Amino acid sequence: MVKRNRGRRETKAEKRARKGRKPPTSITEHYASPRDLQLVGPLVWVAWSVPESLAARLRAAGRAVPAPVSGRLLVDTGASATAISVEAAQELGLQPVDIGHTYGAHGLQQNPIYEAHLSVSITGPGGQSGVEADLRVSGIRDMEAMFQKLGVKTGGRDGGRLVGLLGRDFLRHTVLTYNGTYGVVTIKIDPGSFAPRPTPRA
């Protein structure tokens, strides 16, 4: 949205320029140094919230809907599906709907499965846009403690909370550019192909 000066009217040229701007589709993060990017990997600002079906039930019962939990997702090309930190899920009051099994560095692990709503915002010269969807996601424990120990900064801001992983179910709708030499990551999202589906039951 373009802010207009109250002292003058917007010119026709300005109106055409505003209408001609396309919503942004790329996320670009500039890290304080290439080493910071090396230490923690690519990060994306997101917000988790309760799925709309749960929000509707809470409102119908006269109960408050939990506020969204904002933070970072670590881009993980080794993860087939997006995941949420257990701490973020608990803060939202989410209850596990299933148990999933994953293989990692420590072998076979059991993880709670949650239903949650993911919002990814994109800000650029054309304004603000984004993608969002209700997903079935695995819960990962102790993610936030690990992130806090690293103390990585990006774009001159504190890194914030680590609230999950961004997996290949999201990345298959994007072009990911990792510039390790300069500490810059760009994720270009294709809105036309982005149609996230719930993770299949284990």
Buried (B, 14 or more C-beta within 10 A) or exposed (E): EEEEEEEEEEEEEEEEEBEEEEEBBEBBBBBBEBEBBEEBBBBBBBBBBBBEEBBEEBEEEEEEBBEBBBBBBBBBEEBEBBBBBBBBBBBBEBEBEBEBEBEEEEEEBEBBBBBBBBBBBBEBEBBEBBBBBBBBBBBBEEBBEEBEEEEBBBEEEEBBBBBBBBBBBBBEBBEBEBBEEEBBBBBBBEEEEBEBEEBEEE
